[in-house]
Amino acid sequence: MDRLQTMTVFVAVAEEGGFAAAARRLNMSPPSVTRAVGELEARLRARLLHRTTRTVRLTDAGERYLADCRRIMSEIAEADSHAAGIHAAPQGTVTLSGSALFGRIVLTPILVDLLERYPDISFDTLFVDRVVHLIDEGIDIAVRIAELPDSSLAAVRVGSVRRVLCASPDYLAAAGYPEAPSDLAAHDTIDFVNIMPRGEWAFERDGRSHTFKTRSRLRANNADVAIAAAVAGCGVTRVLSYMVAPQLERGELEIVLSEYTPPAVPVHVVHKEQGQTSGRVRAVVDHLVEQLRQAAVLR
């Protein structure tokens, strides 16, 4: 079995989480799959997989090799497309990453539109609340809500979001409306730790900064939990503006202390540098940029 075939088998085992599942995917016998991975590890002189009777997990070397294999296989597929003269008709798989709630609320409708527009493109999504390394994890495109450090990646700004404080109308009617950040000391707070991990809510007004240290009875690492608790009247929470757009529209939540809102957080579409981007990735990036710049939640 040649190198490309063994790489294909290894990727299938890693993605399917087992030899039998990879064999079914590749229409091979399980012993052939096991033998191919064994030959690959012997040639590389490195253990790529931890095997037990129940699970197959990647080693550190396996994680790095998987990312390289995905990149190489993607480049081969792109070369085939160029040679076949079908570069104008994007096809293949594009991997897209974003935060969990942003992926559900904002990106999924755009993906549905892309699936209809490009019948030969498919998507693998990774919507998680952590920073994803594009190169190491084999990601083609990421939508990042943050100030970006300098890197070799290309980034296109598509809008911004705000850090907002909100609570339910019933809670505010009972507890009163805070008029300054210091008033929050008399309120129940719900701390969404992914936006401010140390529990420090920063504010700004007229060029002056203010900080409030939360003492929350509920600390959540998931925005849905913090928002649901706020809607239920458990207190004031701080999240990003797009996260509560539906609740604000329905009147389930109200924004407070809007005059103390800190500077907006930029939103970028991030991908490999120009010249390293395939036709299918470029088509998806262009569509994402166009649609996100029109999204009301990013204004």
Contacts in CASP RR format, 6 or more apart in sequence:
PFRMAT RR
TARGET T0000
AUTHOR 0000-0000-0000
METHOD contacts of the structure
MODEL  1
MDRLQTMTVFVAVAEEGGFAAAARRLNMSPPSVTRAVGELEARLRARLLH
RTTRTVRLTDAGERYLADCRRIMSEIAEADSHAAGIHAAPQGTVTLSGSA
LFGRIVLTPILVDLLERYPDISFDTLFVDRVVHLIDEGIDIAVRIAELPD
SSLAAVRVGSVRRVLCASPDYLAAAGYPEAPSDLAAHDTIDFVNIMPRGE
WAFERDGRSHTFKTRSRLRANNADVAIAAAVAGCGVTRVLSYMVAPQLER
GELEIVLSEYTPPAVPVHVVHKEQGQTSGRVRAVVDHLVEQLRQAAVLR
1 9 0 8 1.000
1 36 0 8 1.000
1 39 0 8 1.000
4 73 0 8 1.000
4 76 0 8 1.000
5 36 0 8 1.000
6 36 0 8 1.000
6 37 0 8 1.000
6 39 0 8 1.000
6 40 0 8 1.000
6 43 0 8 1.000
7 40 0 8 1.000
7 69 0 8 1.000
7 72 0 8 1.000
7 73 0 8 1.000
8 26 0 8 1.000
8 73 0 8 1.000
9 22 0 8 1.000
9 26 0 8 1.000
9 28 0 8 1.000
9 33 0 8 1.000
9 36 0 8 1.000
9 37 0 8 1.000
9 40 0 8 1.000
10 36 0 8 1.000
10 37 0 8 1.000
10 40 0 8 1.000
10 48 0 8 1.000
10 65 0 8 1.000
10 66 0 8 1.000
10 69 0 8 1.000
11 66 0 8 1.000
11 69 0 8 1.000
11 70 0 8 1.000
11 73 0 8 1.000
12 22 0 8 1.000
12 25 0 8 1.000
12 26 0 8 1.000
12 33 0 8 1.000
13 19 0 8 1.000
13 22 0 8 1.000
13 33 0 8 1.000
13 37 0 8 1.000
13 49 0 8 1.000
13 56 0 8 1.000
14 49 0 8 1.000
14 58 0 8 1.000
14 62 0 8 1.000
14 66 0 8 1.000
15 22 0 8 1.000
16 22 0 8 1.000
16 25 0 8 1.000
17 55 0 8 1.000
17 56 0 8 1.000
18 55 0 8 1.000
18 56 0 8 1.000
19 30 0 8 1.000
19 33 0 8 1.000
19 34 0 8 1.000
19 37 0 8 1.000
19 56 0 8 1.000
20 30 0 8 1.000
22 28 0 8 1.000
22 33 0 8 1.000
23 29 0 8 1.000
23 30 0 8 1.000
23 32 0 8 1.000
23 33 0 8 1.000
26 33 0 8 1.000
37 48 0 8 1.000
37 49 0 8 1.000
40 48 0 8 1.000
41 47 0 8 1.000
41 48 0 8 1.000
41 49 0 8 1.000
44 61 0 8 1.000
44 65 0 8 1.000
46 59 0 8 1.000
46 61 0 8 1.000
46 62 0 8 1.000
46 65 0 8 1.000
47 59 0 8 1.000
47 61 0 8 1.000
48 58 0 8 1.000
48 59 0 8 1.000
48 61 0 8 1.000
48 62 0 8 1.000
48 65 0 8 1.000
49 56 0 8 1.000
49 57 0 8 1.000
49 58 0 8 1.000
49 59 0 8 1.000
49 62 0 8 1.000
50 56 0 8 1.000
50 57 0 8 1.000
50 58 0 8 1.000
50 59 0 8 1.000
58 66 0 8 1.000
63 136 0 8 1.000
64 136 0 8 1.000
67 135 0 8 1.000
67 136 0 8 1.000
67 137 0 8 1.000
67 138 0 8 1.000
70 138 0 8 1.000
71 135 0 8 1.000
71 138 0 8 1.000
74 140 0 8 1.000
74 278 0 8 1.000
75 278 0 8 1.000
77 92 0 8 1.000
78 278 0 8 1.000
78 279 0 8 1.000
78 280 0 8 1.000
81 87 0 8 1.000
81 91 0 8 1.000
81 279 0 8 1.000
87 279 0 8 1.000
89 120 0 8 1.000
90 118 0 8 1.000
90 120 0 8 1.000
90 121 0 8 1.000
90 279 0 8 1.000
90 280 0 8 1.000
90 283 0 8 1.000
90 284 0 8 1.000
91 118 0 8 1.000
91 120 0 8 1.000
91 121 0 8 1.000
91 280 0 8 1.000
92 120 0 8 1.000
92 121 0 8 1.000
92 122 0 8 1.000
92 280 0 8 1.000
93 121 0 8 1.000
93 122 0 8 1.000
93 123 0 8 1.000
93 124 0 8 1.000
94 121 0 8 1.000
94 122 0 8 1.000
94 123 0 8 1.000
94 124 0 8 1.000
94 140 0 8 1.000
94 141 0 8 1.000
94 280 0 8 1.000
94 281 0 8 1.000
94 284 0 8 1.000
95 123 0 8 1.000
95 124 0 8 1.000
95 125 0 8 1.000
95 126 0 8 1.000
95 138 0 8 1.000
95 139 0 8 1.000
95 140 0 8 1.000
95 141 0 8 1.000
96 107 0 8 1.000
96 111 0 8 1.000
96 123 0 8 1.000
96 124 0 8 1.000
96 125 0 8 1.000
96 126 0 8 1.000
96 139 0 8 1.000
96 140 0 8 1.000
96 141 0 8 1.000
96 142 0 8 1.000
96 143 0 8 1.000
96 284 0 8 1.000
97 125 0 8 1.000
97 126 0 8 1.000
97 127 0 8 1.000
97 128 0 8 1.000
97 132 0 8 1.000
97 134 0 8 1.000
97 137 0 8 1.000
97 139 0 8 1.000
97 141 0 8 1.000
97 142 0 8 1.000
97 143 0 8 1.000
98 107 0 8 1.000
98 126 0 8 1.000
98 127 0 8 1.000
98 128 0 8 1.000
98 132 0 8 1.000
98 142 0 8 1.000
98 143 0 8 1.000
98 144 0 8 1.000
99 127 0 8 1.000
99 128 0 8 1.000
99 129 0 8 1.000
99 143 0 8 1.000
99 145 0 8 1.000
100 127 0 8 1.000
100 128 0 8 1.000
100 129 0 8 1.000
100 222 0 8 1.000
100 223 0 8 1.000
101 223 0 8 1.000
101 224 0 8 1.000
101 243 0 8 1.000
102 127 0 8 1.000
102 143 0 8 1.000
102 145 0 8 1.000
102 242 0 8 1.000
103 125 0 8 1.000
103 127 0 8 1.000
103 143 0 8 1.000
104 127 0 8 1.000
105 242 0 8 1.000
105 243 0 8 1.000
105 245 0 8 1.000
105 246 0 8 1.000
105 297 0 8 1.000
106 242 0 8 1.000
106 292 0 8 1.000
106 295 0 8 1.000
106 297 0 8 1.000
106 298 0 8 1.000
107 125 0 8 1.000
107 127 0 8 1.000
107 143 0 8 1.000
110 287 0 8 1.000
110 288 0 8 1.000
110 291 0 8 1.000
110 292 0 8 1.000
111 123 0 8 1.000
111 125 0 8 1.000
113 287 0 8 1.000
113 291 0 8 1.000
114 121 0 8 1.000
114 123 0 8 1.000
114 284 0 8 1.000
114 287 0 8 1.000
115 121 0 8 1.000
115 122 0 8 1.000
115 123 0 8 1.000
117 287 0 8 1.000
118 280 0 8 1.000
118 283 0 8 1.000
118 284 0 8 1.000
121 280 0 8 1.000
121 283 0 8 1.000
121 284 0 8 1.000
126 132 0 8 1.000
126 137 0 8 1.000
126 139 0 8 1.000
129 194 0 8 1.000
129 221 0 8 1.000
129 222 0 8 1.000
129 223 0 8 1.000
131 144 0 8 1.000
132 139 0 8 1.000
132 142 0 8 1.000
133 139 0 8 1.000
134 140 0 8 1.000
134 142 0 8 1.000
134 153 0 8 1.000
134 270 0 8 1.000
134 271 0 8 1.000
134 272 0 8 1.000
140 271 0 8 1.000
140 272 0 8 1.000
140 278 0 8 1.000
140 281 0 8 1.000
140 284 0 8 1.000
141 269 0 8 1.000
141 270 0 8 1.000
141 271 0 8 1.000
141 281 0 8 1.000
141 284 0 8 1.000
141 285 0 8 1.000
141 288 0 8 1.000
142 269 0 8 1.000
142 270 0 8 1.000
142 271 0 8 1.000
143 158 0 8 1.000
143 267 0 8 1.000
143 268 0 8 1.000
143 269 0 8 1.000
143 270 0 8 1.000
143 288 0 8 1.000
143 292 0 8 1.000
144 155 0 8 1.000
144 267 0 8 1.000
144 268 0 8 1.000
144 270 0 8 1.000
145 161 0 8 1.000
145 240 0 8 1.000
145 265 0 8 1.000
145 266 0 8 1.000
145 267 0 8 1.000
146 265 0 8 1.000
146 266 0 8 1.000
146 268 0 8 1.000
147 265 0 8 1.000
147 266 0 8 1.000
148 155 0 8 1.000
148 266 0 8 1.000
148 268 0 8 1.000
148 270 0 8 1.000
152 273 0 8 1.000
153 270 0 8 1.000
153 271 0 8 1.000
153 272 0 8 1.000
153 273 0 8 1.000
154 270 0 8 1.000
154 271 0 8 1.000
154 272 0 8 1.000
154 273 0 8 1.000
154 274 0 8 1.000
154 277 0 8 1.000
155 268 0 8 1.000
155 269 0 8 1.000
155 270 0 8 1.000
156 268 0 8 1.000
156 269 0 8 1.000
156 285 0 8 1.000
156 289 0 8 1.000
157 266 0 8 1.000
157 267 0 8 1.000
157 268 0 8 1.000
158 267 0 8 1.000
158 268 0 8 1.000
158 269 0 8 1.000
158 288 0 8 1.000
158 289 0 8 1.000
158 292 0 8 1.000
158 293 0 8 1.000
158 295 0 8 1.000
158 298 0 8 1.000
159 266 0 8 1.000
159 267 0 8 1.000
159 292 0 8 1.000
159 293 0 8 1.000
159 298 0 8 1.000
159 299 0 8 1.000
160 264 0 8 1.000
160 265 0 8 1.000
160 266 0 8 1.000
160 267 0 8 1.000
160 298 0 8 1.000
160 299 0 8 1.000
161 240 0 8 1.000
161 241 0 8 1.000
161 242 0 8 1.000
161 264 0 8 1.000
161 265 0 8 1.000
161 267 0 8 1.000
161 297 0 8 1.000
161 298 0 8 1.000
162 240 0 8 1.000
162 241 0 8 1.000
162 261 0 8 1.000
162 264 0 8 1.000
162 265 0 8 1.000
163 195 0 8 1.000
163 202 0 8 1.000
163 238 0 8 1.000
163 239 0 8 1.000
163 240 0 8 1.000
163 241 0 8 1.000
163 261 0 8 1.000
163 262 0 8 1.000
163 265 0 8 1.000
164 238 0 8 1.000
164 239 0 8 1.000
164 240 0 8 1.000
164 241 0 8 1.000
164 244 0 8 1.000
164 255 0 8 1.000
164 258 0 8 1.000
164 261 0 8 1.000
165 178 0 8 1.000
165 201 0 8 1.000
165 236 0 8 1.000
165 237 0 8 1.000
165 238 0 8 1.000
165 255 0 8 1.000
165 256 0 8 1.000
165 257 0 8 1.000
166 230 0 8 1.000
166 236 0 8 1.000
166 237 0 8 1.000
166 238 0 8 1.000
166 239 0 8 1.000
166 244 0 8 1.000
166 247 0 8 1.000
166 248 0 8 1.000
166 253 0 8 1.000
166 254 0 8 1.000
166 255 0 8 1.000
166 256 0 8 1.000
167 175 0 8 1.000
167 187 0 8 1.000
167 230 0 8 1.000
167 233 0 8 1.000
167 235 0 8 1.000
167 236 0 8 1.000
167 237 0 8 1.000
167 253 0 8 1.000
167 254 0 8 1.000
167 256 0 8 1.000
168 230 0 8 1.000
168 231 0 8 1.000
168 232 0 8 1.000
168 233 0 8 1.000
168 235 0 8 1.000
168 252 0 8 1.000
168 253 0 8 1.000
168 254 0 8 1.000
169 251 0 8 1.000
169 253 0 8 1.000
169 254 0 8 1.000
170 233 0 8 1.000
171 188 0 8 1.000
171 230 0 8 1.000
171 233 0 8 1.000
171 234 0 8 1.000
171 235 0 8 1.000
171 236 0 8 1.000
172 254 0 8 1.000
172 256 0 8 1.000
175 186 0 8 1.000
175 187 0 8 1.000
175 188 0 8 1.000
175 235 0 8 1.000
177 256 0 8 1.000
178 184 0 8 1.000
178 186 0 8 1.000
178 187 0 8 1.000
178 236 0 8 1.000
178 256 0 8 1.000
178 257 0 8 1.000
179 257 0 8 1.000
180 210 0 8 1.000
180 257 0 8 1.000
180 260 0 8 1.000
181 201 0 8 1.000
181 203 0 8 1.000
181 210 0 8 1.000
181 211 0 8 1.000
181 212 0 8 1.000
181 257 0 8 1.000
181 260 0 8 1.000
182 210 0 8 1.000
182 212 0 8 1.000
184 201 0 8 1.000
184 212 0 8 1.000
184 214 0 8 1.000
184 236 0 8 1.000
185 212 0 8 1.000
187 235 0 8 1.000
187 236 0 8 1.000
188 216 0 8 1.000
188 217 0 8 1.000
188 234 0 8 1.000
188 235 0 8 1.000
188 236 0 8 1.000
189 214 0 8 1.000
189 215 0 8 1.000
189 216 0 8 1.000
189 235 0 8 1.000
189 236 0 8 1.000
189 237 0 8 1.000
190 216 0 8 1.000
190 218 0 8 1.000
190 219 0 8 1.000
190 220 0 8 1.000
190 226 0 8 1.000
190 229 0 8 1.000
190 230 0 8 1.000
190 234 0 8 1.000
190 235 0 8 1.000
190 236 0 8 1.000
190 237 0 8 1.000
191 199 0 8 1.000
191 214 0 8 1.000
191 216 0 8 1.000
191 218 0 8 1.000
191 219 0 8 1.000
191 220 0 8 1.000
191 226 0 8 1.000
191 237 0 8 1.000
191 238 0 8 1.000
192 220 0 8 1.000
192 221 0 8 1.000
192 223 0 8 1.000
192 226 0 8 1.000
192 237 0 8 1.000
192 238 0 8 1.000
192 239 0 8 1.000
193 199 0 8 1.000
193 219 0 8 1.000
193 220 0 8 1.000
193 221 0 8 1.000
194 221 0 8 1.000
194 222 0 8 1.000
194 223 0 8 1.000
195 238 0 8 1.000
195 239 0 8 1.000
195 240 0 8 1.000
196 202 0 8 1.000
196 238 0 8 1.000
199 213 0 8 1.000
199 214 0 8 1.000
199 216 0 8 1.000
200 211 0 8 1.000
200 212 0 8 1.000
200 213 0 8 1.000
200 214 0 8 1.000
201 211 0 8 1.000
201 212 0 8 1.000
201 213 0 8 1.000
201 214 0 8 1.000
201 238 0 8 1.000
202 209 0 8 1.000
202 210 0 8 1.000
202 211 0 8 1.000
202 262 0 8 1.000
203 209 0 8 1.000
203 210 0 8 1.000
203 211 0 8 1.000
203 212 0 8 1.000
203 257 0 8 1.000
203 260 0 8 1.000
203 261 0 8 1.000
203 262 0 8 1.000
204 210 0 8 1.000
204 260 0 8 1.000
204 261 0 8 1.000
204 262 0 8 1.000
204 263 0 8 1.000
205 259 0 8 1.000
205 260 0 8 1.000
210 260 0 8 1.000
218 226 0 8 1.000
218 229 0 8 1.000
218 234 0 8 1.000
220 226 0 8 1.000
220 229 0 8 1.000
223 239 0 8 1.000
223 240 0 8 1.000
223 243 0 8 1.000
226 237 0 8 1.000
226 239 0 8 1.000
227 237 0 8 1.000
227 239 0 8 1.000
227 243 0 8 1.000
227 244 0 8 1.000
227 247 0 8 1.000
227 253 0 8 1.000
229 235 0 8 1.000
229 237 0 8 1.000
230 236 0 8 1.000
230 237 0 8 1.000
230 253 0 8 1.000
231 247 0 8 1.000
231 252 0 8 1.000
231 253 0 8 1.000
236 256 0 8 1.000
240 265 0 8 1.000
241 297 0 8 1.000
242 297 0 8 1.000
242 298 0 8 1.000
244 253 0 8 1.000
245 296 0 8 1.000
245 297 0 8 1.000
247 253 0 8 1.000
248 254 0 8 1.000
248 255 0 8 1.000
267 292 0 8 1.000
267 298 0 8 1.000
269 285 0 8 1.000
269 288 0 8 1.000
269 289 0 8 1.000
269 292 0 8 1.000
271 277 0 8 1.000
271 281 0 8 1.000
271 285 0 8 1.000
272 281 0 8 1.000
277 285 0 8 1.000
292 298 0 8 1.000
END
